[in-house]
Amino acid sequence: MNQRAIAALAVGLAATWAAPASAQQPPAPPPPSFAAPNITPNGVRAMAANCAPCHGTGGRPAEGSSVAPLAGRPQADIVEAMKAFKEGKREATVMHQIAKGYSDAEIAAIAAYFSQRR
């Protein structure tokens, strides 16, 4: 066998051995996903409770607070404000980060919850 034939054989064997190794690698993991919106009555109450430290229990902040009340506010107003925070169109200290943690369905459900509070 001449050197050219040996080189061709070596390349062929290397390709044959390499193909099964790459074919046996596990597929890449799927990208991370978020939990499904929790828009059950209990889920909405739990999400609304997250608003209490700033907006007060039931969406009623302490008297004299500079934080906006949520109780009784129209649902569309709350949704509009949350989307503005989420998209960075409205300045805030923390609301822009908080809003990003909610899906549009969750925002609508939380807004409906607070709009029904008096």
Backbone as a ProteinNet text record, in pm:
[ID]
protein_1_A
[PRIMARY]
MNQRAIAALAVGLAATWAAPASAQQPPAPPPPSFAAPNITPNGVRAMAANCAPCHGTGGRPAEGSSVAPLAGRPQADIVEAMKAFKEGKREATVMHQIAKGYSDAEIAAIAAYFSQRR
[TERTIARY]
83.6	0	87.5	52.3	132.2	81.9	155.9	124.8	-8	-40.8	-167.2	-285.1	-276.4	-382.8	-397.1	-284.5	-287.6	-352	-317.1	-374.3	-524.5	-569.5	-711.7	-784.8	-725.3	-784.7	-795.2	-692.8	-692.2	-800.9	-815.7	-919.9	-1057.9	-1076.7	-1204.8	-1239.2	-1141.5	-1164.6	-1195.3	-1123.7	-1146.4	-1288.2	-1333.2	-1468.9	-1571.8	-1545	-1636.8	-1645.6	-1533.2	-1533.5	-1593.9	-1574.5	-1623.8	-1774.7	-1832.1	-1975.3	-2060.2	-2035.8	-2119.9	-2103.7	-1986	-1964.9	-2050.7	-2055.9	-2136	-2284.1	-2319.4	-2459.9	-2512.3	-2424.9	-2466.8	-2475.8	-2438.9	-2446.1	-2592.7	-2625.7	-2765.6	-2807.5	-2935	-2981.8	-2968.1	-2959	-2949.4	-3077	-3066.8	-3188.2	-3277.3	-3408	-3497.9	-3471.6	-3504.2	-3484.6	-3574.9	-3536.4	-3620.2	-3755.4	-3856.8	-3989.2	-4045.2	-4142.8	-4205.7	-4326.2	-4364.8	-4482.4	-4605.3	-4703.5	-4829.6	-4891.3	-4962.8	-5025.6	-5114	-5103.4	-5180.4	-5300.4	-5401.1	-5515.9	-5639.2	-5615.1	-5724	-5755.1	-5871.3	-5900.9	-5794.1	-5747.8	-5643.7	-5512.1	-5480.2	-5356.7	-5356.7	-5469.8	-5480.2	-5468.8	-5534.6	-5522	-5377.7	-5308.2	-5167.7	-5082	-5105.6	-5028.5	-5060.5	-5187.3	-5227	-5164.2	-5145.7	-5082.6	-4939.3	-4875	-4739.1	-4734.6	-4847.5	-4853.7	-4865.6	-4905.1	-4934.5	-4818.8	-4693.5	-4588.2	-4579.9	-4612.3	-4606.6	-4745	-4839.7	-4971.6	-5073.2	-5032.4	-5119.6	-5207.6	-5258.2	-5347.8	-5472.1	-5505	-5623.2	-5607.3	-5485.9	-5463	-5488.1	-5492.2	-5515.2	-5390.6	-5304.8	-5182.1	-5213.7	-5113.6	-5128.6	-5161.9	-5238.6	-5276.8	-5152.1	-5152.5	-5039.6	-4929.4	-4945.4	-4844.4	-4843	-4726.8	-4716	-4740.1	-4759.9	-4784.4	-4930.7	-4954.2	-5090.4	-5175.5	-5300	-5389.8	-5432.9	-5456.7	-5502.8	-5650.4	-5699.8	-5838.3	-5934.2	-6026.3	-6127.9	-6081.4	-5957.4	-5905.1	-5953.2	-5990	-6038.3	-5934.4	-5983.1	-5895.7	-5807.4	-5863.9	-5786.9	-5671.7	-5692	-5585.7	-5469.7	-5502.6	-5398.3	-5321.2	-5394.3	-5329.5	-5237.5	-5285.4	-5205.6	-5078	-5091.9	-4975	-4875	-4924.4	-4835	-4761.3	-4831.6	-4766.6	-4661.8	-4690.4	-4593.8	-4469	-4488.6	-4373.8	-4295.8	-4367.8	-4306.4	-4223.9	-4272	-4204.3	-4101.3	-4087.5	-3990.2	-4034.1	-4162.6	-4215	-4256.6	-4256.7	-4294.1	-4185.6	-4133.9	-4024.9	-4076.9	-3990	-4025.5	-3899.7	-3914.6	-3800.7	-3790	-3900.8	-3897.8	-4007.6	-4110.9	-4224.8	-4186.7	-4089.5	-4050	-3994.9	-3929.1	-3878.1	-3989.9	-4076	-4186.2	-4279.7	-4312.9	-4406.6	-4355	-4224.7	-4167.4	-4189.7	-4220.6	-4242.1	-4381.9	-4469.2	-4606.8	-4638.5	-4715.1	-4762.3	-4876.4	-4914.7	-5027.1	-5155.7	-5175	-5294.2	-5294.6	-5179.1	-5170.2	-5194.7	-5140.3	-5163	-5311.6	-5378.7	-5522.7	-5600	-5561	-5630.3	-5608	-5486.1	-5457.1	-5533	-5535.1	-5607.3	-5755.9	-5812.7	-5955.3	-5979.6	-5889.9	-5902.7	-5907.2	-5812.3	-5807.9	-5921.1	-5964.7	-6073.9	-6203.3	-6216.2	-6337.2	-6330.5	-6217.6	-6200.6	-6246.9	-6308.8	-6355.8	-6285.1
-117.9	0	123.5	217.6	339.9	438.9	545.7	643.4	713.6	734.6	801	711.6	584.7	490.4	479	477.7	470.5	596.5	712.4	838.7	840.8	796.4	792.7	698.2	582.5	486	544.9	614.5	675.9	781.4	864.4	968.3	903.2	799.4	728.9	666.3	603.8	543.2	649.1	759.3	867.5	921.8	939.9	989.1	888.3	760.7	655.6	651.6	664.1	660.9	787.5	901.5	1028.7	1041.1	990	1005.2	945	819.6	765.8	841.5	892.1	965.2	1091.3	1165.4	1287.5	1255.2	1142	1103.2	1060.2	1020.3	970.7	1080.6	1202.4	1310.7	1341.6	1366.8	1396.6	1530	1545	1672.4	1783.1	1903.7	2019.5	2029.4	2071.4	2083.5	2194.8	2183.8	2288.6	2417.9	2531.2	2657.8	2662.3	2737	2744.2	2805.4	2760.5	2816.3	2864.4	2950.8	3004.1	2919.4	2926.5	2853.3	2909.2	2825.1	2869.8	2976.7	3071.1	3174.4	3111.6	3160.3	3108.1	3198.6	3180.4	3271	3205.5	3108	3053.2	3156	3148.9	3246	3249.1	3132.7	3129.6	3185	3154.2	3204.3	3355.4	3411.6	3557.1	3624.7	3567.6	3624.7	3620.8	3511.8	3500.6	3604.3	3623.1	3725.1	3864.5	3889.8	4021.7	4046.8	3942.3	3957.9	4008.4	3979.4	4029.1	4181	4243.7	4389	4459.5	4385.2	4443.2	4518.2	4471.7	4546.2	4694.3	4724.7	4865.1	4927.6	4852.8	4908.9	4881.9	4816.6	4793.6	4671.2	4623.6	4508.9	4542.3	4453.6	4475.2	4589.7	4636.8	4745.9	4883.7	4892.9	5021.1	5057.3	5145.7	5181.3	5260.7	5269	5344.7	5490.4	5551.3	5691.6	5778.5	5867.9	5957.1	5898.7	5775.9	5710.8	5773.2	5776.5	5827.9	5718.5	5594.5	5481.6	5483.3	5457.3	5459.8	5347.7	5379.1	5271.9	5190.3	5062.9	4976.6	4940.7	4937.6	4898.6	4994.8	4938.4	5017.8	5089.6	5081.6	5146.1	5067.6	5134.4	5061.9	4961.5	4845.4	4738.3	4786.7	4859.8	4905.8	4997	5078.4	5167.2	5087.5	4983.8	4901.1	4826.7	4769.6	4697.3	4790.9	4909.2	5006.4	5043.9	5067.6	5103.5	4988.3	4866.9	4750.8	4726	4740.5	4720.7	4829	4951.5	5060.1	5032.2	4983.7	4946	4832.8	4731.8	4612.2	4646.7	4740.1	4779.1	4889.3	4935.7	5040.8	5178.9	5196.8	5325.7	5416	5360.9	5438.3	5417.4	5526.4	5517.5	5468.2	5394.6	5341.8	5302.1	5283	5234	5082.7	5011.9	4866.1	4808.5	4883.5	4828.6	4778.4	4837.4	4790	4647.6	4613.6	4477.5	4382.1	4427.3	4343.5	4309.1	4407.6	4386.6	4284.3	4277.8	4181.7	4037.3	4016.4	3881.7	3827.7	3908.1	3865.2	3858.3	3755.4	3744.4	3844.7	3866.6	3956.8	3904.4	3772.2	3712.8	3734.6	3722	3744.7	3891	3980.9	4124.5	4155.5	4102.7	4126.7	4071.3	3953.5	3892.3	3971.7	4016.3	4098.1	4229.6	4289.6	4416.9	4398.7	4288.5	4262.4	4245.3	4174.7	4153.3	4286.6	4373	4500.5	4593.7	4588.7	4676.9	4643.2	4521.4	4479.7	4507.2	4551.8	4582.9	4726	4747.2	4882	4930.9
0	0	0	-83.9	-87.7	17.5	35.1	139.8	114.8	-11.4	-43.7	-3.1	-28.9	5.2	156.2	228.3	374.8	432	377	425	400.9	284.4	252.5	346.6	374.5	465.5	606.7	651.1	784.1	795.4	692.5	693.7	697.1	618.7	615.4	749.4	812.8	944	1049.9	1044.8	1141.9	1127.4	1004.3	980.7	1029.9	1009.1	1052.5	1204.6	1270.5	1416.5	1477	1413.3	1466.4	1452.1	1346.2	1322.6	1433.3	1474.5	1582.2	1713.3	1741.8	1867.3	1870.8	1759.7	1759.6	1754	1691.8	1684	1821.2	1911.9	2041.5	2147.1	2113.7	2211.9	2240.5	2365.5	2398.8	2337.2	2308.5	2252.5	2356.6	2308.3	2398.2	2480.2	2605.6	2687.5	2632.5	2654.3	2606.1	2683.5	2623.8	2694.9	2817.9	2920.6	3040.6	3006.5	3074.3	3051.6	3184.4	3176	3295	3329.9	3452.3	3496	3425.3	3409.5	3349.9	3439.2	3381.4	3464.9	3572	3691.9	3804.4	3826.1	3742.5	3749.1	3810.9	3898.4	3978.9	4087.1	4148.4	4254.9	4365.1	4409.5	4512.7	4459.6	4335	4274.8	4262.5	4223.4	4209.1	4345.2	4445.9	4581.6	4629.1	4599	4639.6	4567.6	4438	4364.5	4417.1	4445.8	4497.8	4634.5	4712.3	4843.7	4830.1	4717.4	4694.7	4684.6	4659.1	4644.3	4779.7	4882.9	5014	5079.3	5068.7	5137.7	5098.4	4974.3	4929.9	4918.7	4860.7	4830.9	4940.1	5047.6	5161.3	5146.1	5258.5	5259.4	5177.8	5086.5	5003	4904.8	4885	4789.9	4847	4980.9	5047.9	5129.2	5075.8	5148.8	5275.4	5360	5485	5453.1	5542.3	5524.5	5514.4	5416.7	5395.7	5308.6	5264.2	5180.1	5040.6	4980.9	4843.9	4740.5	4787.5	4697.2	4654.1	4527.7	4473.4	4531.9	4568.2	4610.9	4488.8	4509	4400	4415.7	4538.9	4564.9	4495.5	4417.5	4351.2	4225.3	4195	4074.4	3951.4	3843	3725.7	3673.4	3634.3	3586.1	3471.5	3377.2	3261.3	3304	3407.1	3455.7	3514.6	3590.8	3651.6	3543.3	3446.7	3337.3	3259.8	3228.9	3153.3	3229.4	3358.9	3440.4	3447.5	3469.2	3478.7	3347.5	3236.2	3105.7	3081.2	3122.5	3107.4	3191.9	3313.7	3397	3331.3	3286	3227.6	3103.7	3023.5	2899.4	2920.5	3044.4	3073.7	3028.9	3004.4	2958.7	3074.7	3193.6	3312.1	3416	3468.4	3565.9	3700.8	3767.9	3899.1	3973	4103.1	4179.9	4168	4185.5	4174.8	4085.6	4056.9	3983.2	3844.3	3780.2	3647.7	3655.2	3764.7	3782.8	3824.5	3912	3958.7	3843.2	3762	3651	3550.7	3532.8	3438	3482.4	3608.4	3659.9	3636.3	3578.9	3556.3	3408.1	3370.2	3232.1	3213	3087.7	3060.8	3124.4	3123	3184.1	3335.4	3397.9	3542.5	3575.6	3495.5	3518.2	3509.1	3407.8	3392.8	3511.8	3559.5	3673.3	3801.3	3824.9	3943.7	3935.6	3818.3	3799.1	3826.5	3779	3804.1	3953.7	4019.6	4164.3	4238.5	4210.9	4283.7	4243.2	4118.9	4075.7	4149.4	4198.3	4270.3	4420.3	4469.2	4611.1	4635.7	4748.6	4785.9	4908.2
[MASK]
++++++++++++++++++++++++++++++++++++++++++++++++++++++++++++++++++++++++++++++++++++++++++++++++++++++++++++++++++++++

